[in-house]
């Protein structure tokens, strides 16, 4: 894998994110969304599906042999040429409720769970986050880096309750309560990709969530890592998988503290 390969994949990811973002933004303006429920508190719209189709068609124009893993279309292709990971609208509920925190998330990797390219685009706020392995992280073309905050008592932490898995609520809220007592405040934006990008940009300092899909976070962890941050499975005995990722992510300086909090 050469630097040229990474740059070429990054350029296609940025192009696809911009075009899908424009499509999704126009769909939001039009309203009247066809909304379907996949499982408890997990929704998809016709726009999600069309956005993913658009992204895949752009990728296929340039890299017809690459594998693809999309939230709505699943897996296709062999992994020898690398794999694209796509969330066509991360934050679907925000999208159809006209809340601004949703994004298009596109990553590319050669080895599982080690993305080399990550692009996250929030069309409502016209913010394009992107990164490539060894190339740094950027927001609208300007370099970004994580906060330098070391004191958890001053930290802003994203905690997202397991709204699709209520049986996990009690232990989660116990962890959340401990985190709350040792921080400045908590947040939840409704888009994992954005939340990771916000840590990368120094806007928030940490993040804890259970039961993510890998497509939720693949692009975001690339951007976070290139901005100087850290991430890990919330349970060291349960590694990331395509279907479930329990995540702790921070600016790196409070990673040990947050990891310890969720281990208790």
Backbone torsions as a table, in degrees:
resi	resn	phi	psi	omega
1	UNK	NA	121.2	-177.5
2	UNK	-101.5	165.3	176.1
3	UNK	-60.8	-36.2	178.4
4	UNK	-61.2	-41.8	178.5
5	UNK	-59.9	-44.7	-179.1
6	UNK	-63.6	-45.2	-179.8
7	UNK	-61.3	-42.7	-179.7
8	UNK	-63.6	-41.3	177.9
9	UNK	-67.8	-37.3	177.1
10	UNK	-62.4	-44.4	-179.1
11	UNK	-61.1	-41.3	178.4
12	UNK	-67.7	-40.4	178.9
13	UNK	-62.3	-41.8	178.6
14	UNK	-64.5	-44.6	179.2
15	UNK	-61.4	-45.1	-179.1
16	UNK	-65.0	-40.9	179.7
17	UNK	-64.5	-41.4	179.1
18	UNK	-64.5	-44.4	-178.4
19	UNK	-69.4	-40.6	177.0
20	UNK	-67.1	-38.2	178.8
21	UNK	-62.2	-42.2	177.5
22	UNK	-63.3	-40.5	178.9
23	UNK	-64.3	-46.1	-177.8
24	UNK	-66.8	-39.9	179.9
25	UNK	-62.7	-41.6	178.0
26	UNK	-66.4	-38.9	177.6
27	UNK	-63.0	-38.1	178.1
28	UNK	-64.1	-40.5	179.4
29	UNK	-63.2	-35.9	-179.1
30	UNK	-72.5	-31.0	179.1
31	UNK	70.0	-158.8	178.6
32	UNK	54.4	50.5	-175.7
33	UNK	-77.0	138.4	168.6
34	UNK	-81.1	115.4	-173.2
35	UNK	-115.1	131.6	178.9
36	UNK	-124.9	149.3	178.5
37	UNK	-103.4	119.7	-179.8
38	UNK	-82.4	-40.1	174.8
39	UNK	-159.4	-173.8	-176.6
40	UNK	-55.7	122.4	176.8
41	UNK	58.1	28.9	178.7
42	UNK	-130.4	110.1	-170.7
43	UNK	-117.1	154.9	173.8
44	UNK	-139.2	145.3	176.2
45	UNK	-115.1	166.2	175.9
46	UNK	-60.8	-30.2	179.3
47	UNK	-66.7	-37.9	174.7
48	UNK	-53.9	-49.6	-175.7
49	UNK	-64.9	-42.7	-179.8
50	UNK	-68.9	-36.2	176.7
51	UNK	-63.1	-43.6	178.9
52	UNK	-65.3	-41.0	176.8
53	UNK	-58.4	-41.9	-179.7
54	UNK	-64.6	-46.1	-179.8
55	UNK	-61.2	-45.6	-179.1
56	UNK	-63.2	-40.0	-179.5
57	UNK	-63.5	-37.0	178.0
58	UNK	-68.0	-43.7	178.3
59	UNK	-61.6	-44.2	-177.2
60	UNK	-64.0	-29.3	177.0
61	UNK	-61.0	-33.1	-173.5
62	UNK	-105.2	-33.9	-175.0
63	UNK	-134.6	71.7	-174.4
64	UNK	-65.4	-18.8	-176.3
65	UNK	-97.7	-6.0	-179.0
66	UNK	-71.5	146.3	173.0
67	UNK	-75.9	156.7	-179.9
68	UNK	-135.5	135.9	172.3
69	UNK	-126.2	105.5	-179.5
70	UNK	-112.3	148.3	-179.3
71	UNK	-58.2	-39.5	-173.6
72	UNK	-94.0	-28.7	-175.1
73	UNK	-105.2	-9.0	178.4
74	UNK	78.4	-154.9	-173.0
75	UNK	-101.4	144.8	174.9
76	UNK	-152.2	151.5	176.8
77	UNK	85.6	170.6	178.1
78	UNK	-99.8	157.1	-170.2
79	UNK	-87.2	-3.6	-172.8
80	UNK	-65.1	-26.4	179.0
81	UNK	-100.4	10.9	-178.0
82	UNK	97.4	169.2	-175.3
83	UNK	-138.5	135.7	172.4
84	UNK	-93.7	139.7	177.1
85	UNK	-121.7	123.1	-168.4
86	UNK	-127.0	129.1	164.1
87	UNK	-118.5	106.0	-170.6
88	UNK	-68.3	-29.8	168.9
89	UNK	-145.0	104.2	175.1
90	UNK	-89.4	111.1	-172.3
91	UNK	106.4	46.0	-175.9
92	UNK	-58.9	-40.8	179.4
93	UNK	-61.8	-42.3	175.3
94	UNK	-58.2	-42.1	-178.6
95	UNK	-59.2	-53.2	-174.0
96	UNK	-81.0	-9.1	171.6
97	UNK	-97.6	6.5	179.0
98	UNK	60.1	35.2	168.7
99	UNK	-90.6	143.5	-168.9
100	UNK	-77.7	-11.0	-173.1
101	UNK	-92.5	74.8	169.8
102	UNK	-137.1	163.5	-172.9
103	UNK	-152.6	163.5	168.2
104	UNK	-102.6	128.5	-174.0
105	UNK	-125.2	123.6	-177.0
106	UNK	-136.5	127.2	177.2
107	UNK	-131.2	162.1	175.3
108	UNK	-140.6	138.5	-176.8
109	UNK	-144.2	156.4	171.4
110	UNK	-100.5	-36.2	177.8
111	UNK	-112.8	142.2	-176.6
112	UNK	-56.2	131.1	173.8
113	UNK	66.4	24.9	174.4
114	UNK	-133.2	70.2	-174.3
115	UNK	-64.0	137.6	177.9
116	UNK	-96.4	-20.1	-179.0
117	UNK	-137.8	137.9	174.9
118	UNK	-143.4	131.2	178.0
119	UNK	-133.3	128.9	177.3
120	UNK	-130.3	122.5	-177.1
121	UNK	-122.7	123.7	172.5
122	UNK	-101.6	100.3	-174.1
123	UNK	-69.0	-30.5	-179.4
124	UNK	-64.2	-34.6	-179.0
125	UNK	-107.2	4.7	178.6
126	UNK	51.5	49.0	177.6
127	UNK	-117.2	118.8	-179.1
128	UNK	-111.7	110.8	174.6
129	UNK	-98.1	138.4	176.5
130	UNK	-154.4	157.0	178.6
131	UNK	-157.3	156.8	170.9
132	UNK	-138.0	151.9	-175.1
133	UNK	-57.0	119.8	179.8
134	UNK	80.3	-1.0	-176.1
135	UNK	-107.2	0.1	-179.3
136	UNK	87.1	175.1	-178.8
137	UNK	-121.1	147.9	-172.0
138	UNK	-141.8	151.6	171.2
139	UNK	-126.6	115.8	-176.7
140	UNK	48.8	41.0	174.6
141	UNK	87.4	-6.2	-179.2
142	UNK	-105.1	137.5	-178.6
143	UNK	-61.4	143.8	176.4
144	UNK	-127.6	158.5	174.9
145	UNK	-149.3	160.4	-178.8
146	UNK	-69.1	165.2	176.6
147	UNK	-67.0	160.9	177.2
148	UNK	-102.1	18.7	-177.8
149	UNK	-70.2	129.7	-179.7
150	UNK	-113.1	-19.4	-174.6
151	UNK	-96.1	111.4	-177.0
152	UNK	-60.4	-25.4	-178.2
153	UNK	-66.9	-16.1	177.8
154	UNK	-105.0	4.1	-171.0
155	UNK	-83.4	149.1	166.9
156	UNK	-102.0	121.5	-174.8
157	UNK	-121.4	134.2	172.0
158	UNK	-85.3	123.7	172.6
159	UNK	-126.1	121.3	-176.2
160	UNK	-115.9	107.6	179.9
161	UNK	-59.9	152.1	-177.3
162	UNK	-75.9	75.8	-171.1
163	UNK	-68.7	-17.2	177.2
164	UNK	-99.1	-3.5	-175.5
165	UNK	-140.0	74.5	-172.2
166	UNK	-63.3	-22.0	179.8
167	UNK	-66.9	-17.6	178.2
168	UNK	-92.6	1.4	-170.6
169	UNK	-64.1	-44.9	-174.3
170	UNK	-61.5	-54.8	178.6
171	UNK	-63.3	-33.4	178.3
172	UNK	-63.7	-47.5	-178.1
173	UNK	-67.0	-27.2	173.6
174	UNK	-64.5	-44.6	175.9
175	UNK	-64.4	-43.1	-179.1
176	UNK	-60.9	-39.6	179.2
177	UNK	-63.7	-43.9	178.2
178	UNK	-62.3	-42.3	178.0
179	UNK	-62.2	-44.4	-178.7
180	UNK	-57.5	-41.1	-177.0
181	UNK	-66.8	-20.4	-175.7
182	UNK	-112.3	13.9	-178.0
183	UNK	-128.2	173.7	175.9
184	UNK	-74.6	-45.8	-178.4
185	UNK	-170.3	166.3	179.5
186	UNK	-115.3	156.0	178.2
187	UNK	-140.0	162.8	168.4
188	UNK	-156.1	122.5	-173.9
189	UNK	-105.1	-18.2	177.3
190	UNK	92.1	6.5	176.6
191	UNK	-143.1	109.4	179.1
192	UNK	-56.5	-43.6	-178.1
193	UNK	-58.9	-41.9	178.0
194	UNK	-69.5	-40.9	-177.6
195	UNK	-62.7	-40.9	175.4
196	UNK	-66.1	-39.2	177.6
197	UNK	-66.1	-34.9	178.0
198	UNK	-67.5	-35.3	173.2
199	UNK	-64.4	-44.0	179.7
200	UNK	-57.4	-35.3	-177.9
201	UNK	-87.2	1.1	178.2
202	UNK	80.4	13.2	-177.8
203	UNK	-81.8	-33.9	175.1
204	UNK	-133.8	172.6	-168.0
205	UNK	-117.8	-21.6	-178.0
206	UNK	-159.2	170.1	-171.7
207	UNK	-157.5	135.0	178.1
208	UNK	-139.4	121.6	177.5
209	UNK	-152.3	148.7	177.8
210	UNK	-109.0	155.7	168.2
211	UNK	64.3	35.9	171.8
212	UNK	-77.3	153.2	164.5
213	UNK	-85.7	152.4	-179.6
214	UNK	-60.8	-33.1	178.1
215	UNK	-62.1	-24.9	177.6
216	UNK	-65.1	-36.2	-165.5
217	UNK	-118.8	-7.8	-172.1
218	UNK	-57.3	-51.9	-179.6
219	UNK	-65.5	-40.1	-176.7
220	UNK	-64.0	-38.6	-178.6
221	UNK	-71.3	-30.1	174.4
222	UNK	-63.8	-47.2	179.9
223	UNK	-63.6	-43.7	-179.9
224	UNK	-61.0	-48.0	-177.4
225	UNK	-63.0	-41.4	-179.9
226	UNK	-69.4	-20.3	176.9
227	UNK	-89.3	1.4	176.5
228	UNK	102.1	5.8	-177.7
229	UNK	-89.4	-179.4	-178.2
230	UNK	-133.4	154.8	175.0
231	UNK	-151.2	158.6	179.7
232	UNK	-164.9	158.7	170.4
233	UNK	-59.8	140.0	179.6
234	UNK	-64.2	-30.1	174.5
235	UNK	-115.7	115.1	-176.5
236	UNK	-63.4	-15.6	179.6
237	UNK	-90.2	-5.0	-179.0
238	UNK	-122.2	94.0	-178.3
239	UNK	-69.7	163.4	176.6
240	UNK	-61.1	146.3	171.3
241	UNK	-137.9	168.6	178.9
242	UNK	-60.2	-34.6	-173.0
243	UNK	-91.7	-22.1	-179.8
244	UNK	-150.5	129.5	174.5
245	UNK	-134.4	120.4	172.4
246	UNK	-99.8	118.9	-162.0
247	UNK	-121.6	136.2	164.8
248	UNK	-121.5	126.1	-179.2
249	UNK	-141.2	142.8	-178.2
250	UNK	-150.5	-176.4	173.0
251	UNK	-71.9	-0.5	-179.4
252	UNK	95.8	-37.0	-176.7
253	UNK	-76.2	-24.0	178.0
254	UNK	-115.5	17.9	-178.2
255	UNK	-62.6	-46.6	-179.0
256	UNK	-62.3	-40.6	179.2
257	UNK	-62.6	-50.2	-176.7
258	UNK	-67.5	-38.8	177.1
259	UNK	-60.7	-42.7	178.0
260	UNK	-62.8	-39.2	-178.3
261	UNK	-62.4	-40.6	-177.4
262	UNK	-80.8	-18.5	176.9
263	UNK	-75.9	-26.4	-179.7
264	UNK	-63.6	NA	NA
